[in-house]
């Protein structure tokens, strides 16, 4: 890669190239894909350490929130450099710690959506006309996958309540954002993430969105008691606010499903402040503020 990956928006092909480059540079990385998008793009995952018990970071659920992908890959690269340096200097290395506590990143859950956000409807293949029509009839930007399903409304956690809220807001079918589909887990991207969490015994899950500088940590009656303590620690390090969910974002999200399904800690970070898509020039500031927080979260 002949340019700085972190200076441009993370188009899908650039992201894939960067991940393969990191795998070659750091042989302890394990790069694989957990499934494919509606349009057949691989949903990449990168793991370190014991992948039987992992903490999971996942980003770019929403198309315009591609800065979360850049943030996670930058953290991954810095983590790999720290592992190399610690192995040279310390008798007990960071890598040895991760052999016990694995770490997994899915930088781009919604690759089709990101491509649509960056390059327009023509990047949606056989759905190009469909996407163009939905955008022409809407005043909002694209957040969904190629079929007009908002992936963070497509999980099986209060799905019926989410559908009722969508209908009350006039969202009745495929749309650029906030339509969760007719049934939970209808989308291949959602199913891939669900199967990953089941197969890899995820201990704690962290979903990254933008914007607001907020942390969400609870859902329903199965939120672990420790979640509040963890969220307070992460908020103290980051300066982000702890927030209670309300409105259209109250159900059917990934974090909601993870807590409901496993009764384990799940968190949503809303990174940065501004209007989506946050510009790539915001990455340095966002990363510097969150680097310590991400380090803590990866090793909890």
Buried (B, 14 or more C-beta within 10 A) or exposed (E): EEEEBBEEBBBBEBBBEBBEEBBEEBEBBBBEBBBBBBBEBBBBBBBBBBBEEBBBBBBBBBBBBBBBBBBBBBBBBBBBEBBBEBBEEEEEBBBBBBEEBBBBBBBBBBBBBBBBBBEBBEBBBEBBEBBBEBBEEEEEBBBBBBBBBBBBBBBBBBBEEBBEBBEEEEBEEBBBBBBBBEEBBEBBBBBBBBEBBEEBBBBBBBBBBBBBBBBBBBBEEBBBEEBBEBBEBBBEBBEBEBBEBEEBBBBBBBBBBBBBBBEBBBBBBBBBBEEBBBEBEBBEEBBEBBBEBBBBBBBB
